[in-house]
Amino acid sequence: MIKKIQAEQVRLGMYIHEINGNWLELPFWRTSFKLDNEKDLDKLLTCRCEEIWIDTSKGLDILGAVETIDSPTNPPVTPIAEEAPRPVKKKVVPVSLAEELDSAKKIHTSAKTIVKTMFNDVRMGNAFEIEEATALVEEVNQSIERNPNALLSLVRLKNADEYTYLHSVAVCMLMVALAKQLHLSEDQIRQAGLAGLLHDVGKMAIPSGVLNKVDKLTDDEFNVIKQHPQCGWEILKSCYQVSDIALDVCLHHHERIDGRGYPDKISGEALTLFARMGAVCDVYDAISSDRCYKKAWGPAESIHKMASWQAGHFDETVFHAFVKTIGIYPNGSLLKLKSGRLGVVIEQSRKNLITPIIQVFFSTRANAHIPIEIVDLSKSTDSIENIEDPVKWRLDLSKYNGS
């Protein structure tokens, strides 16, 4: 039986059927789950929920009369991995962005070297060291645990020539961060990261003339490109001891929820959680990176574009979790404030997705640089007016994004 209750009536053992409210402000990636964790109970009691619906057939009821109907007006999206296990947390001490950034830069540089060597070995038909890749994923995992903003601020640091290698590094980092947001187990977080690192290994089987072509691909050339998931799956399956998760993401990261992806055109529930995660992370990094044939969209513009494509393309629950992971205005976004100042997002606020921490450095009213100031919009009277294109203001954001 579905019942509507007040937030203060929630208790452990209840099955949460739906939380009505602005999903951007809710601290959960799922709308339906068993409430069996004290931290989740605390989050639920303190979040701004409009209504909470419980399912007494799957969990505990409350004492006293409450309004009862068969289902809410707006039924929730059926969650994937509804009973995902909670991670076993390590004792990792959180640090500031400034403290973690040096370590993050070293990990990013090391990752580029490891992936480049690994992919070149594949191209030459040689075996690569999977243990080295696994160790790299663990370093990424620990850095994101200490401060997720550090590594996530570096994902866009790539040029068109390095794209294939650093795209895999970026997807690895995004997969780890997303897996943490989804409350997956520690082993699943590591497996998701390794899957991200290896998801494009099949591109090493694609002729470089097609892979790096500047002009528009012909239909035949695009069909060749579309072979890379299958090629990658065959490479990993035949040569390396990798998990089914890595194989699945490698083969299915270009599939879509509506079945219009490739190579197998599978859809809906046939797509695993990890394939859905891979699809979101892969597309975000691809469209927010400079390519040999296309300039990058900004981070915030990329999120907005993906939101407009969401119906049929991405899993809604996973996409919402991804936005909570990197923000509506991801690190590196150039924003104009109502005060007329321009600033680059350097860190996400823990309080609200629409109040990031930005580094202000330019006045649009004076059309001139101003002294750098760090502004936490969750504590400021200033607010975001719109997203800006750095080209419009002739700005080099690499000087101001904290990386």
N, C-alpha and C positions, 0 to 999 in steps of 0.2 A: 504494500500500500504506500502511495506517495503522499507525504504530508509537508505542509509549509510550516516552518517554525521560525522563531526569533533567534538571532545570533547567540544570545546569552543562554539559550536552551540546549545548545550543542554540547555533546559529551563524547568521550572516547567510546568506540564500539559502534557508533552510528555509521550508516552508509550514506554519504553525501551524493545525492542524485543530480543536483544542479545548484549552482550559486549564481543568482541573478545579480548583475552589476557590470560595470565597465571592466572588461577583461584586462585592460592595460593596468588597472589598479589592483587587480587580484593577485595574491602571491602564489597561485597554483597554476600549473600548466594543464591540469585535467579538470574537467567539470564534474566527473563522477569518480568516486574512490571511497575506500573504507578508511574511516578516521581511526587510525590505530597508533598515532604518533603524537607525543606531547607537544612537539614543536609545531606540528600542523594544527593542533588544537589551539595553541596560542595565536598562530597566524589568523586562524578563522575568527577568533574572538576579537581580534584587534583590527581586522580589515573592514573597509567600508562596504558591507554587503547590503543590497537592497532586500533580498529575500533568500532564504535557504530552504531547499527541498530535500527531504530525506526519504529513503526507501526502507520501510520497516520490514520488508520481506528479506532484506539482505543484511540488516544490522539492527541495532537497538532502537527502541521507541522512546518516547518521553512520557512522563506522567501528566495527566490533565488533558482537557479537550483542546484540539487544534483543528484548523480548517483542513479538510481532506477532499481531494479530487483525484481523478484517475491519472492525470499528467499535467505538467505545467503548460502554460500557454505557448512557451517557446521551448520545445524539447531540445536537449543538448546534443551536440555532435557525439556520436559514439566514440569513446576514447580508444586509442590504440595502446597496447601494453598497459591495460588498466591496472593490473596488479604488479607493476614493475617493482622489483625489490629495492629497498632503500640501501644506499651505500654504507659501507662500514668506513666511517671517517677516520683518517689518520690525524695525528696531532700535528697539524701544520699551523704555524703562527702567521696570521695575516700581516702584510706589510704595506706600506704606502706605494703609490705608483712610482715615485722617484726612487725608492729603495729597490723595487723589483725591475726597473727598466734596464739597468745594466745587465742583469742576468738574462732578461728576455732577449736583449740584443745578441748576446753570446749564443743562446739557444737558436735564434733565428739564423745566424750566420752558420753555425754548425749544421743545422738542418738543411740549408741550401747545399752545402758540400756533400752531405750524406745522400740526399736525394739525387743530386746530379750524378754522383758516382754510381749509385744503385741503378738509375735509369740507363746510364751508358753501358753498364754491365749487361743489362737486359738487351739493349740494342745489339751488342756484340755476341749475344748468345751465351753469355757467362752467367754463373750463379752469383747472386748478391747475398750479403750477410743480413739475414732477417733479424738476427739478434741485435745488430746495430740499430735497425729501424725500431725495434721494440724498446730499446734503451732510450732512444730519442723521444718516443711517445711518452714514456714515463717522466722525462724531464719537462715536457710540455704540460703534462698533467699536474706536476708539482708547482710549476710556475703559475698556472691558472688558479690553482688552489690558494696560492699566496696572494695574488692580485690579478684578476682576469683582465684588467684594463691594459696591463703592460704588453703582453703578447698580442692581444687583439688590436692594439694601436699600430702594430707592425705588419699586419696581414696585407696591407696594400703596398708595401715597399717592394715593388718589383717593376722591371721594365719589360717591354714586349719580347726581348730576346730571352729573358729568363722565365717567361711566363709558365711554361710547361712544368718546370721544376718547382718554382715558388708557389704556383697554384696548388700543387699537392701538399706543400707545407702549410699553406693557409687553410685548406680544407681540413687537414689534420687538426689544426688548432681550433677551428670553428666546431668541428665534430666533438672534440673533448669538452669545450665550453657548453655546447648544446646538451650533451649527455649529462653533464652536471645539473643543468637547469631542469632536465627531465627526471632527476633523482634516480638515475640508473646506478647499478652496483659498480664498485670499483673495477671489477674485471670487465664489465660491459663498457665502462668509460674508456679503458685502455684498448679494448677491441674496436670501439668506434674510432678512436684516434688512429690506430693502425690501418683500419679500413680507409679512412680519409687519406692517409699517406700513400696508399697503394692504389687508390681508385682509378687513376689515369695511367697506370703502367702500360696498358695496351696501346697507348699512343706511340710507344717506341716501335711498334710494328707497322706504323703508318708511314709512307714515304714522306720525307721532310719537305719535299716540294709541295705536297698537298697540305701537310700539317701547318706549314708556315707561310702559306700563300697570302699575299697582301690583297689581291683582287678578290672579287666575289667568286665563290666556288661554283663550279658547274654542278648539275644534278648528279653526274657520275662521281665527281670528286667528293660531294657531300655524302654520297652513299659509301665511299671509301672511309671517310671520317667516322661514319656511324658504325663501322666495324670494330672500333677500338674497345668497347666494353666486352665483346665476345673474345677478342684477341687477348685482352688482359686477363679475363677469366681462365682462358686456356693456359696462359703463361703461369699464373699462380697455381692452378690446379695441378699442372704437370711437374712443376719444379720445386715448389715451396710448401712448407708445412704452415699454412695459414688457416685461420678459423673459417667456418662457414659464413660468419659475419663479413669478413673481408671479401670473400668470394662473391657474396650477395651484393654488396655495395659496388664492387667493381663491375658486375654485370648489369645492375639495375639502377644506377644513379641517374640515368637519362629517361627513366620511366616516369609517367604522369598518373595522377589519381584517376583521370578520365580515360586512361588507356590509349592515349595518343602519343605516347613516348616510344622509345626503342631500347633494346632490340626485340623484345618479346611482346610489347603492347599489352602488358598485364596492368591491372587496375585495382582500385579499391582495396579490400581486405587481403587480396593476394600479394600486395606489396608489404614487406616487413617494415617494422619501425625504423630499422637502420637504413633501408633503401630510401625511405621517405626523408630521413635526416640527411642522407647523402645528397639527395636531389636539391634540397633547400640550400645547403652549404655550398655545393658546387655552383649553382646558378648565381648566388650572391657574390662569390668571389670572382666569377667570370665577368659579370657585367660591371663590377666596380674596379676592374683592372684594365690597364692599357693593353691592347692586343695589337698584333701586327696589322690588322685591318680595321681597327676601331678604337677610338679614345674611350676612356673609362667614364662611366657615370659616377657622380659623387656618392658617398656612402648613404646619405639620407635619401637622395633621389633613387638609388638602387632599391632601398626598402620600399619606397612608395610605388615604384614600378612593379615590384614583385607582389605587393598587396593588390594592385589592379589586375594582375594575372591570376590571382590565387584560385578562383573558382575553376576547378578542373585540373589545375596544374600541380599545386602543392596540397599536402594534407593540412587542413586548417589548424588542428591542434598543434602540430609540429611547427608550423609557421609562426603561430602566436608565441610559442616557447622560444623560437629563434629570435623574434623581435625583443622579447624580454631579456635574452642573452646579450645582444649587442646594442639594443636601444633603438628607439624610433629615429634618433639622431646619432648614428654610430660614431665612434672615435674617428676623427679626421674630417667630419662634416664642417663646412663653413656656414655659420649662421649670422643673420643680421638681427640685432636686438632692437627693441622699440626705442631705445636711446639713440639709435643711429650707429652704434658701434658694431664692428665685425669681430667675430672670434671663432676659433677652432675648438671643437669638442675634444677634450683630452681624457675625460673620465666620465663614467656613468654614475648618476646619483643612485644611492640605495633607497631613496624615498619615493622617487617618481620618474617614470620614463621620459617625461617631457620637461624635466629640469636637470639637464646634465651639467657637468662642470666644464667651463670653457676658458680658453686663454684669449682674452680680448687684446687687440693690437692695432686696430685701424678705425678711423672715424669716417663714415660716409659723408657726413655733413661738411667736414673740412677737407675731405678727399686726401687724407694724409695719415701717416702712421702716428700712433700715440703710444705712450709708455705701456708696456705689457702689464696686464693685470689678470689674475686668476679670479674668476667669478663663479661661485656656486649658485646656480639659479634657484635652487631649493631654498636659499636663504636671502635672495636678492629681490628688490622691488622691480628690477628690470625683467623682461621676458622676451621670448622668441617672437620675432615678426615673420621671418621667412628664411628659407634656405637660399644661399647665394652660390653663384658660379664664380670660382676664383679667377677665371679667365676674364670675366667682365671687369674685375678690379685690378687685373694684371698682378696678381699676387702669387708668390711661391709659398705654398702652405708647408713645405718640408721644413721651413725655418721655425714654424710655430706649433707643430702638432705633437711636440714632446718626444719625437723619435729621432 
